[in-house]
């Protein structure tokens, strides 16, 4: 087969309920790598090379890329409600054109939108979406990042990021993968392609965004997160200290600032709704959703006797409060035994898994 055609077809999509994730590989010009290694080797090299961006979650930006010997691996996201943006991007970059081949180009795609939007992709770009199972892609992508990239996983506690080595053979499984997208999936992973979706929750990233929009009139996710940074959740949350007159409930290990009831203070305050600061509401929502997911994750880890929990999905966005709250929940409920781990390519697990399906 034509090598160029292979290179250009290095694109995969994960079309989720809220976001479209696109992964594509662009090779260096042929003169830069005269040996023309196999595309798979290039992809792996590119992924391995992404360790250069140590310390900063890779997916903070809309467009991220990783440089390697053979080329770059690019990670891009769009809103699912604006599927035409993704189509325009693919068209402008010429990612849908498969040099040296005639007819339709086939693209691996996962997520519900791979079904929902398949006609649009065919009509607008002449691209056939080859549907791949969502959970399978999620696990494949996660395993790939954990093994290929030294600094993929990290803990975040008390404002400190610590990288966790995961690329040592044998140590990885079993683990619980908690993917926080619009909704939440909890997957027990026991091997390269061995997994079981053991639990889930409808209280996920979409819940945070939806409620935040209703309560603060903000629509932009980044603005919601930024707002939460200026907030004080104790203005709306009922804390242990509120109930115990400012004191800890130390017998059961609850400090005065532990949330006893999310938004529980509001009803007794009898204040006009206009008194509530959107920043406080945004922060309380972020804490409520994150803490609940952390607690469910812990319970499932216990249920299946799993010690390691990785959190992915675009809800996290490397946001300090989100990670801090999930970490707190895992530490608290495990009595210090477990730590939540986050992933630098958090939202791109499924897309990467679909991408790898092309060249296993
Ligand atoms: P899905 O596959 O369900 O779309 P994702 O992993 O892409 O799931 O995460 C979607 C969630 O990520 C949203 O519900 C929202 O909480 C959060 N999010 C992060 N960044 C954005 C953004 N730029 N626009 C909208 N939602 C975002």
Boltz pocket constraint, residues with backbone or C-beta under 6 A from the ligand:
constraints:
  - pocket:
      binder: B
      contacts: [[A, 14], [A, 15], [A, 16], [A, 17], [A, 18], [A, 19], [A, 20], [A, 79], [A, 111], [A, 180], [A, 181], [A, 182], [A, 183], [A, 204], [A, 205], [A, 206], [A, 207], [A, 208], [A, 209], [A, 221], [A, 222], [A, 313], [A, 314], [A, 315], [A, 316], [A, 317], [A, 346], [A, 347]]
      max_distance: 6.0
